[in-house]
Amino acid sequence: MLSRVMFSPDGQILASAGSSFDGIGSSFDGTIWLWDMPMGGVKRAVLEGHTEAIYGIAFSPNGELLASGSRDNSVRVWDVKTGKELFFSLEHNEEVHSVAFSTDGATLASGGADGKIRLWDVESSQAKKVLDAHPIQVECLAFSPDGKLLASAGQYDTAIRLWDTQTWQPMIILRGHVKSAGYGVFSLAFNDQGTLLASGGGDKSIRLWDINPVSPSFGKELVELQRHSDWVDSLVFSPDGVVLISASNRDGTIRIWEAGHESKIDI
């Protein structure tokens, strides 16, 4: 089955990552497929290298690179045009659940089940820094549009941490999600204006946070949105920041919200 899909920044290429599991949870499919959308979704390339399920993929801002993180503990970077693997690392001691490029494309962040965020210089492929981010499993990462913040969240804790990308020191911890059945936060998304952060949790809720640094309510929860009947896996804002789209793989729904308000449209 598909575990991750993502469009390139220009919308020309769709990347899909597959995973399949047997009765005890083993994974056998570590391939990434690239699809040429202007050609009607024709298969462009198959990226092979991972040996187990792929948990995270991310395009670089210019769309030339694709990063992937896997259950095989590796981080890989691919040339989208040629399909060649450019970078490979096993620095994480456990499976890699999230990858994200900085806004300028110079830094790649990867988050692992070891609770660490590893930062890489994209041009040189050299390690830059290791952040002891969460007690266990960094589930999701997101850079702010201006590149000044990195948000991280853990699957087994409910804390969302904001990191200053100049110093790589933690700025603030956002708390609000309730640990549900042992699970914490699964998804993060900044609006394009860089004033809001949305988070989706195992508690079935979506929360909107004020992350405008000049706002007196910086770091405060603005609203809690409740409508999903299971954990929220994915979030994305519309380019104008007015609409927030949420999805839950477990309840099988996609929901559309007016950002900052509790009105919603269900699909």
C-alpha positions as a Python dict, from the first residue, in 0.01 Angstrom:
ca = {
    (1, 'M'): (0, 0, 0),
    (2, 'L'): (102, 367, -30),
    (3, 'S'): (242, 529, 282),
    (4, 'R'): (347, 871, 149),
    (5, 'V'): (266, 1088, -153),
    (6, 'M'): (395, 1436, -235),
    (7, 'F'): (393, 1679, -527),
    (8, 'S'): (706, 1863, -634),
    (9, 'P'): (692, 2240, -567),
    (10, 'D'): (598, 2313, -930),
    (11, 'G'): (335, 2039, -935),
    (12, 'Q'): (499, 1861, -1229),
    (13, 'I'): (605, 1544, -1046),
    (14, 'L'): (426, 1324, -795),
    (15, 'A'): (636, 1105, -565),
    (16, 'S'): (474, 801, -405),
    (17, 'A'): (636, 572, -150),
    (18, 'G'): (509, 223, -88),
    (19, 'S'): (502, -9, 207),
    (20, 'S'): (352, -351, 259),
    (21, 'F'): (333, -554, 576),
    (22, 'D'): (288, -913, 672),
    (23, 'G'): (98, -1035, 976),
    (24, 'I'): (371, -938, 1220),
    (25, 'G'): (442, -596, 1074),
    (26, 'S'): (746, -666, 856),
    (27, 'S'): (791, -445, 551),
    (28, 'F'): (909, -556, 210),
    (29, 'D'): (866, -259, -25),
    (30, 'G'): (1115, 27, -8),
    (31, 'T'): (1065, 180, -351),
    (32, 'I'): (974, 536, -448),
    (33, 'W'): (790, 602, -773),
    (34, 'L'): (806, 933, -959),
    (35, 'W'): (514, 1022, -1187),
    (36, 'D'): (518, 1282, -1465),
    (37, 'M'): (192, 1473, -1418),
    (38, 'P'): (190, 1677, -1745),
    (39, 'M'): (215, 1346, -1931),
    (40, 'G'): (-101, 1220, -1765),
    (41, 'G'): (62, 1049, -1469),
    (42, 'V'): (313, 845, -1668),
    (43, 'K'): (574, 669, -1455),
    (44, 'R'): (896, 871, -1474),
    (45, 'A'): (1133, 670, -1255),
    (46, 'V'): (1155, 410, -979),
    (47, 'L'): (1399, 491, -700),
    (48, 'E'): (1538, 177, -543),
    (49, 'G'): (1768, 159, -243),
    (50, 'H'): (1564, 137, 74),
    (51, 'T'): (1510, -215, 197),
    (52, 'E'): (1203, -151, 414),
    (53, 'A'): (900, 77, 440),
    (54, 'I'): (944, 446, 364),
    (55, 'Y'): (800, 670, 634),
    (56, 'G'): (894, 1016, 510),
    (57, 'I'): (961, 1193, 179),
    (58, 'A'): (1029, 1559, 96),
    (59, 'F'): (1115, 1758, -215),
    (60, 'S'): (1376, 2032, -198),
    (61, 'P'): (1233, 2383, -259),
    (62, 'N'): (1365, 2389, -617),
    (63, 'G'): (1225, 2041, -684),
    (64, 'E'): (1560, 1901, -795),
    (65, 'L'): (1611, 1669, -496),
    (66, 'L'): (1395, 1422, -307),
    (67, 'A'): (1482, 1308, 45),
    (68, 'S'): (1348, 989, 202),
    (69, 'G'): (1355, 826, 544),
    (70, 'S'): (1287, 460, 609),
    (71, 'R'): (1228, 180, 853),
    (72, 'D'): (1571, 54, 742),
    (73, 'N'): (1722, 339, 955),
    (74, 'S'): (1853, 523, 650),
    (75, 'V'): (1821, 872, 506),
    (76, 'R'): (1866, 902, 131),
    (77, 'V'): (1869, 1193, -114),
    (78, 'W'): (1787, 1142, -480),
    (79, 'D'): (1839, 1342, -799),
    (80, 'V'): (1485, 1382, -931),
    (81, 'K'): (1594, 1431, -1292),
    (82, 'T'): (1820, 1127, -1318),
    (83, 'G'): (1677, 908, -1041),
    (84, 'K'): (2026, 853, -899),
    (85, 'E'): (2096, 828, -527),
    (86, 'L'): (2320, 1117, -421),
    (87, 'F'): (2340, 1063, -45),
    (88, 'F'): (2300, 776, 198),
    (89, 'S'): (2333, 773, 576),
    (90, 'L'): (2277, 527, 858),
    (91, 'E'): (2355, 778, 1133),
    (92, 'H'): (2017, 724, 1298),
    (93, 'N'): (2025, 426, 1530),
    (94, 'E'): (1661, 346, 1459),
    (95, 'E'): (1403, 393, 1184),
    (96, 'V'): (1365, 738, 1025),
    (97, 'H'): (1013, 878, 1034),
    (98, 'S'): (1046, 1229, 893),
    (99, 'V'): (1256, 1440, 658),
    (100, 'A'): (1231, 1810, 569),
    (101, 'F'): (1432, 2059, 366),
    (102, 'S'): (1492, 2410, 494),
    (103, 'T'): (1327, 2692, 300),
    (104, 'D'): (1653, 2781, 123),
    (105, 'G'): (1725, 2416, 47),
    (106, 'A'): (2064, 2429, 218),
    (107, 'T'): (1977, 2206, 516),
    (108, 'L'): (1806, 1869, 542),
    (109, 'A'): (1655, 1765, 875),
    (110, 'S'): (1574, 1403, 957),
    (111, 'G'): (1388, 1274, 1259),
    (112, 'G'): (1423, 923, 1394),
    (113, 'A'): (1277, 676, 1638),
    (114, 'D'): (1591, 741, 1843),
    (115, 'G'): (1437, 1078, 1940),
    (116, 'K'): (1705, 1276, 1758),
    (117, 'I'): (1693, 1530, 1478),
    (118, 'R'): (1994, 1516, 1251),
    (119, 'L'): (2086, 1815, 1037),
    (120, 'W'): (2273, 1778, 709),
    (121, 'D'): (2443, 2024, 477),
    (122, 'V'): (2278, 1946, 144),
    (123, 'E'): (2561, 2066, -80),
    (124, 'S'): (2839, 1875, 97),
    (125, 'S'): (2625, 1588, 237),
    (126, 'Q'): (2804, 1641, 568),
    (127, 'A'): (2642, 1619, 910),
    (128, 'K'): (2596, 1961, 1071),
    (129, 'K'): (2442, 1895, 1411),
    (130, 'V'): (2241, 1650, 1620),
    (131, 'L'): (1950, 1772, 1833),
    (132, 'D'): (1826, 1567, 2128),
    (133, 'A'): (1470, 1656, 2042),
    (134, 'H'): (1221, 1415, 2199),
    (135, 'P'): (1229, 1129, 2451),
    (136, 'I'): (1144, 887, 2171),
    (137, 'Q'): (1051, 894, 1799),
    (138, 'V'): (1046, 1223, 1613),
    (139, 'E'): (733, 1172, 1405),
    (140, 'C'): (714, 1495, 1204),
    (141, 'L'): (919, 1800, 1109),
    (142, 'A'): (835, 2130, 939),
    (143, 'F'): (1035, 2444, 860),
    (144, 'S'): (862, 2781, 877),
    (145, 'P'): (827, 2967, 544),
    (146, 'D'): (1092, 3223, 643),
    (147, 'G'): (1327, 2944, 751),
    (148, 'K'): (1374, 3084, 1099),
    (149, 'L'): (1195, 2803, 1283),
    (150, 'L'): (1195, 2425, 1277),
    (151, 'A'): (897, 2256, 1439),
    (152, 'S'): (925, 1898, 1563),
    (153, 'A'): (680, 1661, 1727),
    (154, 'G'): (697, 1313, 1871),
    (155, 'Q'): (461, 1023, 1822),
    (156, 'Y'): (483, 911, 2183),
    (157, 'D'): (485, 1247, 2356),
    (158, 'T'): (255, 1545, 2314),
    (159, 'A'): (517, 1820, 2304),
    (160, 'I'): (578, 2031, 1994),
    (161, 'R'): (916, 2200, 1998),
    (162, 'L'): (1012, 2511, 1805),
    (163, 'W'): (1383, 2545, 1725),
    (164, 'D'): (1571, 2861, 1633),
    (165, 'T'): (1750, 2770, 1309),
    (166, 'Q'): (2024, 3027, 1368),
    (167, 'T'): (2137, 2875, 1698),
    (168, 'W'): (1955, 2539, 1683),
    (169, 'Q'): (1841, 2599, 2039),
    (170, 'P'): (1483, 2525, 2149),
    (171, 'M'): (1270, 2842, 2164),
    (172, 'I'): (945, 2718, 2312),
    (173, 'I'): (747, 2402, 2379),
    (174, 'L'): (382, 2395, 2272),
    (175, 'R'): (161, 2180, 2491),
    (176, 'G'): (-206, 2107, 2439),
    (177, 'H'): (-250, 1769, 2276),
    (178, 'V'): (-354, 1489, 2507),
    (179, 'K'): (-176, 1156, 2490),
    (180, 'S'): (-429, 909, 2354),
    (181, 'A'): (-372, 532, 2357),
    (182, 'G'): (-2, 606, 2398),
    (183, 'Y'): (21, 834, 2093),
    (184, 'G'): (107, 1202, 2064),
    (185, 'V'): (141, 1426, 1756),
    (186, 'F'): (144, 1295, 1398),
    (187, 'S'): (140, 1599, 1170),
    (188, 'L'): (255, 1961, 1150),
    (189, 'A'): (200, 2240, 896),
    (190, 'F'): (286, 2611, 882),
    (191, 'N'): (68, 2853, 689),
    (192, 'D'): (248, 3038, 410),
    (193, 'Q'): (236, 3362, 606),
    (194, 'G'): (434, 3201, 888),
    (195, 'T'): (188, 3313, 1154),
    (196, 'L'): (13, 2984, 1231),
    (197, 'L'): (123, 2630, 1303),
    (198, 'A'): (-130, 2349, 1278),
    (199, 'S'): (-79, 2018, 1458),
    (200, 'G'): (-272, 1693, 1435),
    (201, 'G'): (-267, 1434, 1709),
    (202, 'G'): (-351, 1088, 1825),
    (203, 'D'): (-616, 1256, 2040),
    (204, 'K'): (-817, 1311, 1716),
    (205, 'S'): (-776, 1687, 1743),
    (206, 'I'): (-624, 1961, 1530),
    (207, 'R'): (-479, 2258, 1712),
    (208, 'L'): (-380, 2597, 1574),
    (209, 'W'): (-94, 2785, 1739),
    (210, 'D'): (12, 3148, 1717),
    (211, 'I'): (376, 3147, 1606),
    (212, 'N'): (397, 3512, 1500),
    (213, 'P'): (706, 3629, 1694),
    (214, 'V'): (571, 3984, 1735),
    (215, 'S'): (234, 3867, 1863),
    (216, 'P'): (163, 3895, 2239),
    (217, 'S'): (9, 3548, 2217),
    (218, 'F'): (315, 3386, 2057),
    (219, 'G'): (320, 3016, 2139),
    (220, 'K'): (-42, 3008, 2254),
    (221, 'E'): (-306, 2767, 2133),
    (222, 'L'): (-568, 2964, 1938),
    (223, 'V'): (-829, 2698, 1869),
    (224, 'E'): (-890, 2325, 1894),
    (225, 'L'): (-1071, 2160, 1603),
    (226, 'Q'): (-1253, 1835, 1673),
    (227, 'R'): (-1427, 1631, 1407),
    (228, 'H'): (-1205, 1335, 1317),
    (229, 'S'): (-1290, 1007, 1485),
    (230, 'D'): (-928, 887, 1488),
    (231, 'W'): (-577, 1030, 1479),
    (232, 'V'): (-492, 1305, 1230),
    (233, 'D'): (-216, 1193, 992),
    (234, 'S'): (-178, 1484, 752),
    (235, 'L'): (-229, 1861, 739),
    (236, 'V'): (-177, 2125, 471),
    (237, 'F'): (-273, 2492, 437),
    (238, 'S'): (-393, 2650, 114),
    (239, 'P'): (-142, 2903, -30),
    (240, 'D'): (-347, 3198, 100),
    (241, 'G'): (-363, 3045, 448),
    (242, 'V'): (-743, 3064, 461),
    (243, 'V'): (-815, 2693, 427),
    (244, 'L'): (-668, 2403, 625),
    (245, 'I'): (-707, 2048, 495),
    (246, 'S'): (-676, 1753, 731),
    (247, 'A'): (-675, 1380, 669),
    (248, 'S'): (-700, 1070, 884),
    (249, 'N'): (-594, 739, 739),
    (250, 'R'): (-766, 554, 1020),
    (251, 'D'): (-1109, 719, 996),
    (252, 'G'): (-1083, 744, 617),
    (253, 'T'): (-1184, 1110, 589),
    (254, 'I'): (-1050, 1435, 449),
    (255, 'R'): (-1185, 1752, 608),
    (256, 'I'): (-1163, 2113, 496),
    (257, 'W'): (-1160, 2392, 754),
    (258, 'E'): (-1160, 2766, 746),
    (259, 'A'): (-828, 2828, 922),
    (260, 'G'): (-883, 2966, 1269),
    (261, 'H'): (-1253, 2882, 1271),
    (262, 'E'): (-1454, 2573, 1348),
    (263, 'S'): (-1663, 2577, 1032),
    (264, 'K'): (-1579, 2277, 815),
    (265, 'I'): (-1664, 2088, 502),
    (266, 'D'): (-1642, 1710, 509),
    (267, 'I'): (-1539, 1501, 209),
}
